[in-house]
Amino acid sequence: GMTQEGLFRVNGSMKMVEQLRLQYERGEEVELVKDGDVYSAASLLKLFLRELPDGIITSALHPRFIQLYQ
């Protein structure tokens, strides 16, 4: 996937992304190499990140990051 152009720009198959998401939520083993293509795997990651309740950098960490920036 590292050599794929537009890996996070090109959307994967929504059907495949939904299928992989449901497998993950049911606690099933998800084999991205066998079960999906790289674009669907990237789309699944983007979906996961979008659905995080507070994002990767939580609001509690914002002041610390601002402080480090200054």
PDB file of N, CA, C, O and CB in Angstrom:
ATOM      1  N   GLY A   1       0.784  -1.184   0.000  1.00  0.00           N
ATOM      2  CA  GLY A   1       0.000   0.000   0.000  1.00  0.00           C
ATOM      3  C   GLY A   1       0.841   1.270   0.000  1.00  0.00           C
ATOM      4  O   GLY A   1       0.361   2.333  -0.393  1.00  0.00           O
ATOM      5  N   MET A   2       2.112   1.164   0.445  1.00  0.00           N
ATOM      6  CA  MET A   2       2.934   2.369   0.540  1.00  0.00           C
ATOM      7  C   MET A   2       3.254   2.948  -0.832  1.00  0.00           C
ATOM      8  O   MET A   2       3.596   4.126  -0.935  1.00  0.00           O
ATOM      9  CB  MET A   2       4.224   2.066   1.283  1.00  0.00           C
ATOM     10  N   THR A   3       3.151   2.150  -1.879  1.00  0.00           N
ATOM     11  CA  THR A   3       3.459   2.648  -3.216  1.00  0.00           C
ATOM     12  C   THR A   3       2.198   3.017  -3.993  1.00  0.00           C
ATOM     13  O   THR A   3       2.289   3.462  -5.137  1.00  0.00           O
ATOM     14  CB  THR A   3       4.252   1.611  -3.987  1.00  0.00           C
ATOM     15  N   GLN A   4       1.027   2.838  -3.388  1.00  0.00           N
ATOM     16  CA  GLN A   4      -0.228   3.163  -4.060  1.00  0.00           C
ATOM     17  C   GLN A   4      -0.412   4.670  -4.104  1.00  0.00           C
ATOM     18  O   GLN A   4      -0.312   5.346  -3.080  1.00  0.00           O
ATOM     19  CB  GLN A   4      -1.422   2.493  -3.350  1.00  0.00           C
ATOM     20  N   GLU A   5      -0.676   5.183  -5.268  1.00  0.00           N
ATOM     21  CA  GLU A   5      -0.918   6.611  -5.409  1.00  0.00           C
ATOM     22  C   GLU A   5      -2.291   6.955  -4.841  1.00  0.00           C
ATOM     23  O   GLU A   5      -3.275   6.264  -5.106  1.00  0.00           O
ATOM     24  CB  GLU A   5      -0.814   7.043  -6.890  1.00  0.00           C
ATOM     25  N   GLY A   6      -2.346   8.019  -4.065  1.00  0.00           N
ATOM     26  CA  GLY A   6      -3.612   8.495  -3.533  1.00  0.00           C
ATOM     27  C   GLY A   6      -4.270   7.544  -2.558  1.00  0.00           C
ATOM     28  O   GLY A   6      -5.497   7.455  -2.511  1.00  0.00           O
ATOM     29  N   LEU A   7      -3.472   6.833  -1.778  1.00  0.00           N
ATOM     30  CA  LEU A   7      -3.990   5.797  -0.884  1.00  0.00           C
ATOM     31  C   LEU A   7      -5.124   6.310  -0.001  1.00  0.00           C
ATOM     32  O   LEU A   7      -6.133   5.624   0.165  1.00  0.00           O
ATOM     33  CB  LEU A   7      -2.871   5.257  -0.014  1.00  0.00           C
ATOM     34  N   PHE A   8      -4.973   7.496   0.563  1.00  0.00           N
ATOM     35  CA  PHE A   8      -6.011   8.033   1.439  1.00  0.00           C
ATOM     36  C   PHE A   8      -6.938   9.001   0.714  1.00  0.00           C
ATOM     37  O   PHE A   8      -7.874   9.530   1.312  1.00  0.00           O
ATOM     38  CB  PHE A   8      -5.379   8.725   2.625  1.00  0.00           C
ATOM     39  N   ARG A   9      -6.685   9.232  -0.553  1.00  0.00           N
ATOM     40  CA  ARG A   9      -7.534  10.110  -1.356  1.00  0.00           C
ATOM     41  C   ARG A   9      -8.592   9.302  -2.103  1.00  0.00           C
ATOM     42  O   ARG A   9      -9.742   9.726  -2.221  1.00  0.00           O
ATOM     43  CB  ARG A   9      -6.685  10.921  -2.349  1.00  0.00           C
ATOM     44  N   VAL A  10      -8.195   8.142  -2.600  1.00  0.00           N
ATOM     45  CA  VAL A  10      -9.106   7.281  -3.359  1.00  0.00           C
ATOM     46  C   VAL A  10      -9.919   6.444  -2.382  1.00  0.00           C
ATOM     47  O   VAL A  10      -9.361   5.780  -1.509  1.00  0.00           O
ATOM     48  CB  VAL A  10      -8.324   6.367  -4.355  1.00  0.00           C
ATOM     49  N   ASN A  11     -11.236   6.477  -2.532  1.00  0.00           N
ATOM     50  CA  ASN A  11     -12.095   5.698  -1.652  1.00  0.00           C
ATOM     51  C   ASN A  11     -12.107   4.230  -2.054  1.00  0.00           C
ATOM     52  O   ASN A  11     -12.079   3.886  -3.235  1.00  0.00           O
ATOM     53  CB  ASN A  11     -13.512   6.256  -1.664  1.00  0.00           C
ATOM     54  N   GLY A  12     -12.148   3.376  -1.036  1.00  0.00           N
ATOM     55  CA  GLY A  12     -12.318   1.955  -1.277  1.00  0.00           C
ATOM     56  C   GLY A  12     -13.784   1.645  -1.521  1.00  0.00           C
ATOM     57  O   GLY A  12     -14.634   2.535  -1.486  1.00  0.00           O
ATOM     58  N   SER A  13     -14.065   0.389  -1.766  1.00  0.00           N
ATOM     59  CA  SER A  13     -15.434  -0.068  -1.966  1.00  0.00           C
ATOM     60  C   SER A  13     -16.214   0.106  -0.666  1.00  0.00           C
ATOM     61  O   SER A  13     -15.839  -0.455   0.364  1.00  0.00           O
ATOM     62  CB  SER A  13     -15.464  -1.550  -2.436  1.00  0.00           C
ATOM     63  N   MET A  14     -17.296   0.880  -0.709  1.00  0.00           N
ATOM     64  CA  MET A  14     -18.089   1.111   0.501  1.00  0.00           C
ATOM     65  C   MET A  14     -18.679  -0.197   1.019  1.00  0.00           C
ATOM     66  O   MET A  14     -18.800  -0.390   2.229  1.00  0.00           O
ATOM     67  CB  MET A  14     -19.212   2.126   0.225  1.00  0.00           C
ATOM     68  N   LYS A  15     -19.043  -1.089   0.111  1.00  0.00           N
ATOM     69  CA  LYS A  15     -19.571  -2.398   0.513  1.00  0.00           C
ATOM     70  C   LYS A  15     -18.507  -3.171   1.282  1.00  0.00           C
ATOM     71  O   LYS A  15     -18.797  -3.766   2.320  1.00  0.00           O
ATOM     72  CB  LYS A  15     -20.041  -3.210  -0.724  1.00  0.00           C
ATOM     73  N   MET A  16     -17.280  -3.164   0.776  1.00  0.00           N
ATOM     74  CA  MET A  16     -16.177  -3.873   1.425  1.00  0.00           C
ATOM     75  C   MET A  16     -15.837  -3.227   2.764  1.00  0.00           C
ATOM     76  O   MET A  16     -15.601  -3.932   3.745  1.00  0.00           O
ATOM     77  CB  MET A  16     -14.936  -3.893   0.514  1.00  0.00           C
ATOM     78  N   VAL A  17     -15.810  -1.903   2.818  1.00  0.00           N
ATOM     79  CA  VAL A  17     -15.500  -1.187   4.059  1.00  0.00           C
ATOM     80  C   VAL A  17     -16.529  -1.538   5.125  1.00  0.00           C
ATOM     81  O   VAL A  17     -16.171  -1.811   6.271  1.00  0.00           O
ATOM     82  CB  VAL A  17     -15.467   0.347   3.821  1.00  0.00           C
ATOM     83  N   GLU A  18     -17.803  -1.531   4.753  1.00  0.00           N
ATOM     84  CA  GLU A  18     -18.866  -1.858   5.707  1.00  0.00           C
ATOM     85  C   GLU A  18     -18.748  -3.308   6.181  1.00  0.00           C
ATOM     86  O   GLU A  18     -18.943  -3.599   7.361  1.00  0.00           O
ATOM     87  CB  GLU A  18     -20.249  -1.620   5.072  1.00  0.00           C
ATOM     88  N   GLN A  19     -18.431  -4.201   5.264  1.00  0.00           N
ATOM     89  CA  GLN A  19     -18.262  -5.618   5.616  1.00  0.00           C
ATOM     90  C   GLN A  19     -17.096  -5.792   6.594  1.00  0.00           C
ATOM     91  O   GLN A  19     -17.221  -6.513   7.584  1.00  0.00           O
ATOM     92  CB  GLN A  19     -18.024  -6.472   4.342  1.00  0.00           C
ATOM     93  N   LEU A  20     -15.983  -5.146   6.326  1.00  0.00           N
ATOM     94  CA  LEU A  20     -14.815  -5.226   7.206  1.00  0.00           C
ATOM     95  C   LEU A  20     -15.114  -4.609   8.569  1.00  0.00           C
ATOM     96  O   LEU A  20     -14.701  -5.143   9.599  1.00  0.00           O
ATOM     97  CB  LEU A  20     -13.610  -4.524   6.563  1.00  0.00           C
ATOM     98  N   ARG A  21     -15.830  -3.485   8.574  1.00  0.00           N
ATOM     99  CA  ARG A  21     -16.193  -2.832   9.831  1.00  0.00           C
ATOM    100  C   ARG A  21     -17.070  -3.740  10.682  1.00  0.00           C
ATOM    101  O   ARG A  21     -16.857  -3.854  11.889  1.00  0.00           O
ATOM    102  CB  ARG A  21     -16.914  -1.507   9.559  1.00  0.00           C
ATOM    103  N   LEU A  22     -18.049  -4.381  10.066  1.00  0.00           N
ATOM    104  CA  LEU A  22     -18.933  -5.286  10.803  1.00  0.00           C
ATOM    105  C   LEU A  22     -18.163  -6.479  11.363  1.00  0.00           C
ATOM    106  O   LEU A  22     -18.404  -6.898  12.495  1.00  0.00           O
ATOM    107  CB  LEU A  22     -20.067  -5.773   9.898  1.00  0.00           C
ATOM    108  N   GLN A  23     -17.237  -7.027  10.574  1.00  0.00           N
ATOM    109  CA  GLN A  23     -16.399  -8.132  11.059  1.00  0.00           C
ATOM    110  C   GLN A  23     -15.629  -7.699  12.297  1.00  0.00           C
ATOM    111  O   GLN A  23     -15.583  -8.421  13.293  1.00  0.00           O
ATOM    112  CB  GLN A  23     -15.420  -8.607   9.958  1.00  0.00           C
ATOM    113  N   TYR A  24     -15.029  -6.527  12.232  1.00  0.00           N
ATOM    114  CA  TYR A  24     -14.245  -6.007  13.351  1.00  0.00           C
ATOM    115  C   TYR A  24     -15.122  -5.815  14.582  1.00  0.00           C
ATOM    116  O   TYR A  24     -14.741  -6.200  15.687  1.00  0.00           O
ATOM    117  CB  TYR A  24     -13.573  -4.680  12.968  1.00  0.00           C
ATOM    118  N   GLU A  25     -16.298  -5.218  14.390  1.00  0.00           N
ATOM    119  CA  GLU A  25     -17.196  -4.953  15.515  1.00  0.00           C
ATOM    120  C   GLU A  25     -17.724  -6.231  16.156  1.00  0.00           C
ATOM    121  O   GLU A  25     -18.030  -6.243  17.348  1.00  0.00           O
ATOM    122  CB  GLU A  25     -18.357  -4.100  15.058  1.00  0.00           C
ATOM    123  N   ARG A  26     -17.835  -7.308  15.375  1.00  0.00           N
ATOM    124  CA  ARG A  26     -18.283  -8.596  15.919  1.00  0.00           C
ATOM    125  C   ARG A  26     -17.151  -9.345  16.605  1.00  0.00           C
ATOM    126  O   ARG A  26     -17.360 -10.415  17.177  1.00  0.00           O
ATOM    127  CB  ARG A  26     -18.872  -9.461  14.812  1.00  0.00           C
ATOM    128  N   GLY A  27     -15.947  -8.775  16.546  1.00  0.00           N
ATOM    129  CA  GLY A  27     -14.798  -9.414  17.176  1.00  0.00           C
ATOM    130  C   GLY A  27     -14.164 -10.494  16.325  1.00  0.00           C
ATOM    131  O   GLY A  27     -13.344 -11.273  16.810  1.00  0.00           O
ATOM    132  N   GLU A  28     -14.540 -10.543  15.062  1.00  0.00           N
ATOM    133  CA  GLU A  28     -13.972 -11.526  14.144  1.00  0.00           C
ATOM    134  C   GLU A  28     -12.597 -11.062  13.674  1.00  0.00           C
ATOM    135  O   GLU A  28     -12.290  -9.869  13.675  1.00  0.00           O
ATOM    136  CB  GLU A  28     -14.910 -11.756  12.935  1.00  0.00           C
ATOM    137  N   GLU A  29     -11.786 -12.021  13.276  1.00  0.00           N
ATOM    138  CA  GLU A  29     -10.475 -11.684  12.727  1.00  0.00           C
ATOM    139  C   GLU A  29     -10.670 -11.058  11.350  1.00  0.00           C
ATOM    140  O   GLU A  29     -11.364 -11.606  10.494  1.00  0.00           O
ATOM    141  CB  GLU A  29      -9.556 -12.946  12.644  1.00  0.00           C
ATOM    142  N   VAL A  30     -10.056  -9.922  11.159  1.00  0.00           N
ATOM    143  CA  VAL A  30     -10.151  -9.214   9.884  1.00  0.00           C
ATOM    144  C   VAL A  30      -8.796  -9.301   9.205  1.00  0.00           C
ATOM    145  O   VAL A  30      -7.805  -8.769   9.706  1.00  0.00           O
ATOM    146  CB  VAL A  30     -10.593  -7.720  10.080  1.00  0.00           C
ATOM    147  N   GLU A  31      -8.760  -9.968   8.073  1.00  0.00           N
ATOM    148  CA  GLU A  31      -7.513 -10.096   7.314  1.00  0.00           C
ATOM    149  C   GLU A  31      -7.591  -9.151   6.123  1.00  0.00           C
ATOM    150  O   GLU A  31      -8.161  -9.480   5.082  1.00  0.00           O
ATOM    151  CB  GLU A  31      -7.269 -11.581   6.846  1.00  0.00           C
ATOM    152  N   LEU A  32      -7.014  -7.986   6.297  1.00  0.00           N
ATOM    153  CA  LEU A  32      -7.117  -6.957   5.269  1.00  0.00           C
ATOM    154  C   LEU A  32      -6.468  -7.376   3.959  1.00  0.00           C
ATOM    155  O   LEU A  32      -6.946  -7.011   2.885  1.00  0.00           O
ATOM    156  CB  LEU A  32      -6.489  -5.678   5.756  1.00  0.00           C
ATOM    157  N   VAL A  33      -5.392  -8.134   4.036  1.00  0.00           N
ATOM    158  CA  VAL A  33      -4.698  -8.546   2.808  1.00  0.00           C
ATOM    159  C   VAL A  33      -5.576  -9.492   2.005  1.00  0.00           C
ATOM    160  O   VAL A  33      -5.675  -9.374   0.783  1.00  0.00           O
ATOM    161  CB  VAL A  33      -3.345  -9.223   3.139  1.00  0.00           C
ATOM    162  N   LYS A  34      -6.212 -10.427   2.692  1.00  0.00           N
ATOM    163  CA  LYS A  34      -7.036 -11.423   2.007  1.00  0.00           C
ATOM    164  C   LYS A  34      -8.435 -10.889   1.701  1.00  0.00           C
ATOM    165  O   LYS A  34      -8.976 -11.131   0.622  1.00  0.00           O
ATOM    166  CB  LYS A  34      -7.138 -12.689   2.850  1.00  0.00           C
ATOM    167  N   ASP A  35      -9.016 -10.162   2.658  1.00  0.00           N
ATOM    168  CA  ASP A  35     -10.422  -9.781   2.560  1.00  0.00           C
ATOM    169  C   ASP A  35     -10.677  -8.450   1.868  1.00  0.00           C
ATOM    170  O   ASP A  35     -11.814  -8.173   1.486  1.00  0.00           O
ATOM    171  CB  ASP A  35     -11.004  -9.732   3.913  1.00  0.00           C
ATOM    172  N   GLY A  36      -9.671  -7.631   1.696  1.00  0.00           N
ATOM    173  CA  GLY A  36      -9.920  -6.317   1.109  1.00  0.00           C
ATOM    174  C   GLY A  36      -8.737  -5.811   0.323  1.00  0.00           C
ATOM    175  O   GLY A  36      -7.650  -6.387   0.361  1.00  0.00           O
ATOM    176  N   ASP A  37      -8.964  -4.730  -0.387  1.00  0.00           N
ATOM    177  CA  ASP A  37      -7.880  -4.093  -1.127  1.00  0.00           C
ATOM    178  C   ASP A  37      -7.322  -2.944  -0.290  1.00  0.00           C
ATOM    179  O   ASP A  37      -7.914  -2.571   0.723  1.00  0.00           O
ATOM    180  CB  ASP A  37      -8.372  -3.582  -2.518  1.00  0.00           C
ATOM    181  N   VAL A  38      -6.199  -2.389  -0.701  1.00  0.00           N
ATOM    182  CA  VAL A  38      -5.541  -1.353   0.099  1.00  0.00           C
ATOM    183  C   VAL A  38      -6.404  -0.104   0.242  1.00  0.00           C
ATOM    184  O   VAL A  38      -6.358   0.561   1.277  1.00  0.00           O
ATOM    185  CB  VAL A  38      -4.204  -0.982  -0.525  1.00  0.00           C
ATOM    186  N   TYR A  39      -7.186   0.220  -0.776  1.00  0.00           N
ATOM    187  CA  TYR A  39      -8.035   1.404  -0.698  1.00  0.00           C
ATOM    188  C   TYR A  39      -9.163   1.200   0.311  1.00  0.00           C
ATOM    189  O   TYR A  39      -9.539   2.131   1.023  1.00  0.00           O
ATOM    190  CB  TYR A  39      -8.614   1.739  -2.079  1.00  0.00           C
ATOM    191  N   SER A  40      -9.696  -0.010   0.369  1.00  0.00           N
ATOM    192  CA  SER A  40     -10.734  -0.305   1.365  1.00  0.00           C
ATOM    193  C   SER A  40     -10.147  -0.288   2.766  1.00  0.00           C
ATOM    194  O   SER A  40     -10.795   0.186   3.700  1.00  0.00           O
ATOM    195  CB  SER A  40     -11.390  -1.670   1.084  1.00  0.00           C
ATOM    196  N   ALA A  41      -8.932  -0.795   2.928  1.00  0.00           N
ATOM    197  CA  ALA A  41      -8.270  -0.770   4.238  1.00  0.00           C
ATOM    198  C   ALA A  41      -8.028   0.671   4.678  1.00  0.00           C
ATOM    199  O   ALA A  41      -8.244   1.008   5.842  1.00  0.00           O
ATOM    200  CB  ALA A  41      -6.929  -1.551   4.193  1.00  0.00           C
ATOM    201  N   ALA A  42      -7.585   1.521   3.761  1.00  0.00           N
ATOM    202  CA  ALA A  42      -7.356   2.935   4.084  1.00  0.00           C
ATOM    203  C   ALA A  42      -8.677   3.626   4.417  1.00  0.00           C
ATOM    204  O   ALA A  42      -8.735   4.443   5.337  1.00  0.00           O
ATOM    205  CB  ALA A  42      -6.656   3.659   2.906  1.00  0.00           C
ATOM    206  N   SER A  43      -9.730   3.306   3.681  1.00  0.00           N
ATOM    207  CA  SER A  43     -11.045   3.884   3.962  1.00  0.00           C
ATOM    208  C   SER A  43     -11.561   3.427   5.316  1.00  0.00           C
ATOM    209  O   SER A  43     -12.203   4.198   6.029  1.00  0.00           O
ATOM    210  CB  SER A  43     -12.044   3.507   2.865  1.00  0.00           C
ATOM    211  N   LEU A  44     -11.287   2.176   5.678  1.00  0.00           N
ATOM    212  CA  LEU A  44     -11.684   1.660   6.988  1.00  0.00           C
ATOM    213  C   LEU A  44     -10.957   2.413   8.101  1.00  0.00           C
ATOM    214  O   LEU A  44     -11.561   2.749   9.119  1.00  0.00           O
ATOM    215  CB  LEU A  44     -11.394   0.146   7.087  1.00  0.00           C
ATOM    216  N   LEU A  45      -9.676   2.676   7.914  1.00  0.00           N
ATOM    217  CA  LEU A  45      -8.910   3.443   8.895  1.00  0.00           C
ATOM    218  C   LEU A  45      -9.465   4.862   9.024  1.00  0.00           C
ATOM    219  O   LEU A  45      -9.620   5.370  10.135  1.00  0.00           O
ATOM    220  CB  LEU A  45      -7.421   3.486   8.501  1.00  0.00           C
ATOM    221  N   LYS A  46      -9.763   5.503   7.892  1.00  0.00           N
ATOM    222  CA  LYS A  46     -10.333   6.856   7.936  1.00  0.00           C
ATOM    223  C   LYS A  46     -11.672   6.859   8.666  1.00  0.00           C
ATOM    224  O   LYS A  46     -11.953   7.775   9.439  1.00  0.00           O
ATOM    225  CB  LYS A  46     -10.509   7.415   6.512  1.00  0.00           C
ATOM    226  N   LEU A  47     -12.499   5.845   8.429  1.00  0.00           N
ATOM    227  CA  LEU A  47     -13.788   5.737   9.110  1.00  0.00           C
ATOM    228  C   LEU A  47     -13.592   5.581  10.610  1.00  0.00           C
ATOM    229  O   LEU A  47     -14.270   6.237  11.400  1.00  0.00           O
ATOM    230  CB  LEU A  47     -14.592   4.555   8.556  1.00  0.00           C
ATOM    231  N   PHE A  48     -12.671   4.719  10.999  1.00  0.00           N
ATOM    232  CA  PHE A  48     -12.375   4.505  12.416  1.00  0.00           C
ATOM    233  C   PHE A  48     -11.943   5.814  13.079  1.00  0.00           C
ATOM    234  O   PHE A  48     -12.424   6.152  14.161  1.00  0.00           O
ATOM    235  CB  PHE A  48     -11.279   3.434  12.583  1.00  0.00           C
ATOM    236  N   LEU A  49     -11.043   6.542  12.437  1.00  0.00           N
ATOM    237  CA  LEU A  49     -10.552   7.803  13.004  1.00  0.00           C
ATOM    238  C   LEU A  49     -11.660   8.850  13.092  1.00  0.00           C
ATOM    239  O   LEU A  49     -11.732   9.605  14.061  1.00  0.00           O
ATOM    240  CB  LEU A  49      -9.393   8.344  12.164  1.00  0.00           C
ATOM    241  N   ARG A  50     -12.525   8.890  12.074  1.00  0.00           N
ATOM    242  CA  ARG A  50     -13.647   9.838  12.081  1.00  0.00           C
ATOM    243  C   ARG A  50     -14.620   9.551  13.215  1.00  0.00           C
ATOM    244  O   ARG A  50     -15.210  10.471  13.780  1.00  0.00           O
ATOM    245  CB  ARG A  50     -14.387   9.793  10.745  1.00  0.00           C
ATOM    246  N   GLU A  51     -14.785   8.276  13.547  1.00  0.00           N
ATOM    247  CA  GLU A  51     -15.773   7.890  14.555  1.00  0.00           C
ATOM    248  C   GLU A  51     -15.233   7.907  15.983  1.00  0.00           C
ATOM    249  O   GLU A  51     -15.977   7.629  16.922  1.00  0.00           O
ATOM    250  CB  GLU A  51     -16.295   6.523  14.243  1.00  0.00           C
ATOM    251  N   LEU A  52     -13.950   8.229  16.162  1.00  0.00           N
ATOM    252  CA  LEU A  52     -13.431   8.352  17.525  1.00  0.00           C
ATOM    253  C   LEU A  52     -14.174   9.478  18.230  1.00  0.00           C
ATOM    254  O   LEU A  52     -14.362  10.547  17.649  1.00  0.00           O
ATOM    255  CB  LEU A  52     -11.891   8.616  17.524  1.00  0.00           C
ATOM    256  N   PRO A  53     -14.598   9.259  19.464  1.00  0.00           N
ATOM    257  CA  PRO A  53     -15.401  10.276  20.147  1.00  0.00           C
ATOM    258  C   PRO A  53     -14.682  11.610  20.348  1.00  0.00           C
ATOM    259  O   PRO A  53     -15.321  12.662  20.316  1.00  0.00           O
ATOM    260  CB  PRO A  53     -15.835   9.752  21.476  1.00  0.00           C
ATOM    261  N   ASP A  54     -13.375  11.581  20.553  1.00  0.00           N
ATOM    262  CA  ASP A  54     -12.655  12.831  20.830  1.00  0.00           C
ATOM    263  C   ASP A  54     -11.444  13.015  19.923  1.00  0.00           C
ATOM    264  O   ASP A  54     -10.610  13.882  20.184  1.00  0.00           O
ATOM    265  CB  ASP A  54     -12.211  12.866  22.281  1.00  0.00           C
ATOM    266  N   GLY A  55     -11.333  12.235  18.888  1.00  0.00           N
ATOM    267  CA  GLY A  55     -10.210  12.348  17.975  1.00  0.00           C
ATOM    268  C   GLY A  55      -8.951  11.685  18.509  1.00  0.00           C
ATOM    269  O   GLY A  55      -8.943  11.158  19.621  1.00  0.00           O
ATOM    270  N   ILE A  56      -7.904  11.712  17.728  1.00  0.00           N
ATOM    271  CA  ILE A  56      -6.634  11.102  18.134  1.00  0.00           C
ATOM    272  C   ILE A  56      -6.005  11.920  19.252  1.00  0.00           C
ATOM    273  O   ILE A  56      -5.541  11.376  20.254  1.00  0.00           O
ATOM    274  CB  ILE A  56      -5.663  10.992  16.932  1.00  0.00           C
ATOM    275  N   ILE A  57      -5.996  13.223  19.065  1.00  0.00           N
ATOM    276  CA  ILE A  57      -5.480  14.121  20.098  1.00  0.00           C
ATOM    277  C   ILE A  57      -6.697  14.656  20.846  1.00  0.00           C
ATOM    278  O   ILE A  57      -7.427  15.507  20.337  1.00  0.00           O
ATOM    279  CB  ILE A  57      -4.598  15.301  19.483  1.00  0.00           C
ATOM    280  N   THR A  58      -6.904  14.156  22.035  1.00  0.00           N
ATOM    281  CA  THR A  58      -8.096  14.514  22.799  1.00  0.00           C
ATOM    282  C   THR A  58      -8.062  15.979  23.215  1.00  0.00           C
ATOM    283  O   THR A  58      -7.004  16.608  23.250  1.00  0.00           O
ATOM    284  CB  THR A  58      -8.225  13.622  24.034  1.00  0.00           C
ATOM    285  N   SER A  59      -9.227  16.502  23.524  1.00  0.00           N
ATOM    286  CA  SER A  59      -9.314  17.904  23.945  1.00  0.00           C
ATOM    287  C   SER A  59      -8.523  18.146  25.231  1.00  0.00           C
ATOM    288  O   SER A  59      -8.066  19.261  25.479  1.00  0.00           O
ATOM    289  CB  SER A  59     -10.780  18.311  24.148  1.00  0.00           C
ATOM    290  N   ALA A  60      -8.365  17.112  26.038  1.00  0.00           N
ATOM    291  CA  ALA A  60      -7.569  17.248  27.263  1.00  0.00           C
ATOM    292  C   ALA A  60      -6.091  17.489  26.945  1.00  0.00           C
ATOM    293  O   ALA A  60      -5.373  18.086  27.747  1.00  0.00           O
ATOM    294  CB  ALA A  60      -7.719  15.993  28.136  1.00  0.00           C
ATOM    295  N   LEU A  61      -5.644  17.032  25.791  1.00  0.00           N
ATOM    296  CA  LEU A  61      -4.238  17.202  25.405  1.00  0.00           C
ATOM    297  C   LEU A  61      -3.972  18.501  24.647  1.00  0.00           C
ATOM    298  O   LEU A  61      -2.816  18.900  24.502  1.00  0.00           O
ATOM    299  CB  LEU A  61      -3.800  16.034  24.559  1.00  0.00           C
ATOM    300  N   HIS A  62      -5.015  19.163  24.162  1.00  0.00           N
ATOM    301  CA  HIS A  62      -4.831  20.385  23.367  1.00  0.00           C
ATOM    302  C   HIS A  62      -3.960  21.429  24.064  1.00  0.00           C
ATOM    303  O   HIS A  62      -3.029  21.943  23.444  1.00  0.00           O
ATOM    304  CB  HIS A  62      -6.178  20.992  23.045  1.00  0.00           C
ATOM    305  N   PRO A  63      -4.229  21.767  25.344  1.00  0.00           N
ATOM    306  CA  PRO A  63      -3.391  22.791  25.994  1.00  0.00           C
ATOM    307  C   PRO A  63      -1.908  22.419  26.007  1.00  0.00           C
ATOM    308  O   PRO A  63      -1.049  23.281  25.821  1.00  0.00           O
ATOM    309  CB  PRO A  63      -3.866  23.018  27.422  1.00  0.00           C
ATOM    310  N   ARG A  64      -1.614  21.162  26.221  1.00  0.00           N
ATOM    311  CA  ARG A  64      -0.208  20.727  26.258  1.00  0.00           C
ATOM    312  C   ARG A  64       0.439  20.889  24.884  1.00  0.00           C
ATOM    313  O   ARG A  64       1.584  21.330  24.789  1.00  0.00           O
ATOM    314  CB  ARG A  64      -0.104  19.252  26.726  1.00  0.00           C
ATOM    315  N   PHE A  65      -0.274  20.540  23.831  1.00  0.00           N
ATOM    316  CA  PHE A  65       0.268  20.697  22.485  1.00  0.00           C
ATOM    317  C   PHE A  65       0.471  22.170  22.145  1.00  0.00           C
ATOM    318  O   PHE A  65       1.464  22.519  21.506  1.00  0.00           O
ATOM    319  CB  PHE A  65      -0.658  20.043  21.457  1.00  0.00           C
ATOM    320  N   ILE A  66      -0.442  23.033  22.558  1.00  0.00           N
ATOM    321  CA  ILE A  66      -0.294  24.480  22.341  1.00  0.00           C
ATOM    322  C   ILE A  66       0.939  24.975  23.084  1.00  0.00           C
ATOM    323  O   ILE A  66       1.727  25.755  22.548  1.00  0.00           O
ATOM    324  CB  ILE A  66      -1.565  25.255  22.813  1.00  0.00           C
ATOM    325  N   GLN A  67       1.099  24.516  24.319  1.00  0.00           N
ATOM    326  CA  GLN A  67       2.253  24.907  25.130  1.00  0.00           C
ATOM    327  C   GLN A  67       3.552  24.459  24.462  1.00  0.00           C
ATOM    328  O   GLN A  67       4.514  25.226  24.406  1.00  0.00           O
ATOM    329  CB  GLN A  67       2.146  24.309  26.549  1.00  0.00           C
ATOM    330  N   LEU A  68       3.588  23.248  23.966  1.00  0.00           N
ATOM    331  CA  LEU A  68       4.792  22.745  23.295  1.00  0.00           C
ATOM    332  C   LEU A  68       5.088  23.527  22.019  1.00  0.00           C
ATOM    333  O   LEU A  68       6.248  23.759  21.679  1.00  0.00           O
ATOM    334  CB  LEU A  68       4.636  21.257  22.969  1.00  0.00           C
ATOM    335  N   TYR A  69       4.037  23.931  21.318  1.00  0.00           N
ATOM    336  CA  TYR A  69       4.207  24.691  20.085  1.00  0.00           C
ATOM    337  C   TYR A  69       4.832  26.050  20.365  1.00  0.00           C
ATOM    338  O   TYR A  69       5.688  26.510  19.609  1.00  0.00           O
ATOM    339  CB  TYR A  69       2.866  24.866  19.376  1.00  0.00           C
ATOM    340  N   GLN A  70       4.405  26.698  21.456  1.00  0.00           N
ATOM    341  CA  GLN A  70       4.882  28.040  21.779  1.00  0.00           C
ATOM    342  C   GLN A  70       6.278  27.950  22.328  1.00  0.00           C
ATOM    343  O   GLN A  70       6.875  28.972  22.667  1.00  0.00           O
ATOM    344  CB  GLN A  70       3.952  28.740  22.781  1.00  0.00           C
TER     345      GLN A  70
END
